[in-house]
Amino acid sequence: MAWRKDEYLSASGDRIVCAAHGAQFDISTGICTLGPCLGDALTPIEIHIERDGEIHARLHNYKETSS
């Protein structure tokens, strides 16, 4: 979820920022480094990038969690 139109990263560009509660996540590990989820991590998903730049997410074995 973008925290601002088309903005998903911190000002420094090294963290993913959650629009819902302002939490910040390390891009390479998905670990929450700031916010109410401190120490938790995002669930990684497999992606495939086509030659034309189209991105596909592979969601097999993905389980949605409730808030």
C-alpha positions in Angstrom: 0.0 0.0 0.0 1.5 3.3 -1.0 1.9 5.8 1.9 1.7 8.6 -0.7 0.6 8.4 -4.4 3.0 6.0 -6.0 5.4 6.2 -3.0 6.3 2.9 -1.2 9.7 3.7 0.1 11.2 5.9 2.8 12.7 9.2 1.8 16.1 7.6 1.8 14.8 4.8 -0.4 16.1 2.0 1.9 12.9 1.0 3.6 9.3 0.0 2.6 6.8 2.2 4.4 3.3 1.0 5.3 0.5 3.5 4.7 -1.7 2.0 7.4 0.5 2.5 10.4 3.8 4.0 9.2 5.8 0.9 9.9 9.1 0.6 8.0 10.5 -2.7 6.6 14.0 -3.6 5.5 13.8 -4.2 1.7 16.2 -7.2 1.6 14.9 -9.1 4.6 11.3 -7.8 5.1 12.0 -7.3 8.8 10.0 -4.5 10.5 12.5 -2.0 11.8 10.1 0.7 13.0 6.5 0.7 14.1 4.0 -1.6 15.9 5.3 -4.7 14.2 8.9 -4.3 15.3 10.8 -7.5 14.8 8.1 -9.2 12.7 8.6 -9.7 9.0 6.8 -9.4 5.7 5.9 -12.7 3.9 8.1 -13.0 0.8 6.4 -14.0 -2.5 8.0 -15.4 -5.6 8.0 -13.1 -8.6 8.9 -13.5 -12.2 9.9 -10.5 -14.5 9.2 -11.0 -18.2 11.6 -9.6 -20.8 9.0 -6.9 -21.6 9.1 -5.8 -17.9 5.8 -7.4 -16.9 5.9 -8.7 -13.4 4.0 -11.8 -12.3 3.6 -12.9 -8.6 3.4 -16.6 -7.8 1.1 -17.0 -4.9 0.9 -20.8 -4.5 1.1 -21.7 -0.8 0.3 -18.1 0.1 -2.0 -17.8 3.1 -3.7 -14.5 3.9 -3.6 -13.4 7.5 -6.3 -11.4 9.3 -5.5 -8.2 11.2 
